[in-house]
């Protein structure tokens, strides 16, 4: 069931910062920190689940179970990447219904051609704007609750220019999108223009490690008219860097002794994070000395 808190935060003009999650360990860590929302990244989820690029190979069947698990395993509302809706209008309807039934609170749909590509990589092509507007209309009709939010993303900026991207954002808003996401603006001035011209809650994509868009503070984004900032890559990039250092140390030294402080998580804390104390308490309550007799 969609969580009404994101819609309420948008109505109250509360800025939302959403860290990227990509597996249930990252989801559990982020969930306990007090964020208003979590962003289930397609790039990170495809990488961690299938070990392949986010290039349109993953299907609805690959993703719906993962996104549902993130939502059901978190108390924080989850914004979930759904690529192009995994096909045409009927696919979009099916995707919206599946994500909403899985407990996701907001679904992100984009206007790329199939197969899609990561929004901060080259070679992206977009479908006609009117075709995407129909997808948004279908998505809005397919949802059961108004608290289940539709995020319309356009990738038109890179190939067709900012004017076209803004025009598409306006069209998608008119078609029923709750939130508009102009992917890959390339300067602060472009972001400010987007905020000034599109009358809708706006989402900014902050890609750490070398994305196309400047990473701005929440305060500056809010002043430009944005409502949400997602950080899709922060989790899997941090995890990858930590693993590379730890594995390199093990290979070079033949053991894990002497790892720098803070390199690895405490095992006891990991047990707590994953819920083992509840399992141990259950075992204690139901232990029966005579059960084997």
ABEGO torsion letter per residue (X at the ends): XBBAAAAAAAAAGBBBBBBBBABAAAAAAAAAAGBABBBBBAAAAAAAAAGBBBAGABBAAAAAAAAAAAAAABABBBBBBAEAGGEBAAAAAAAAAAAAAAGBABBBBBABBOBBBBAABBGBBBBBAAAAAAAAAAAAAABABAABBBBBBBAAAAAAEAAAAAAAAAAAAAAGBABBBBBGBABAAAAAAAAAABBBBBBBBBBBGGBABBBBBAAAAAAAGBABBBBAAAAAAAAAAAAAAAAAAAAAAGBABGBBBGABBBAAAAAAAAGAAAAAAAAAAABBAAAAX
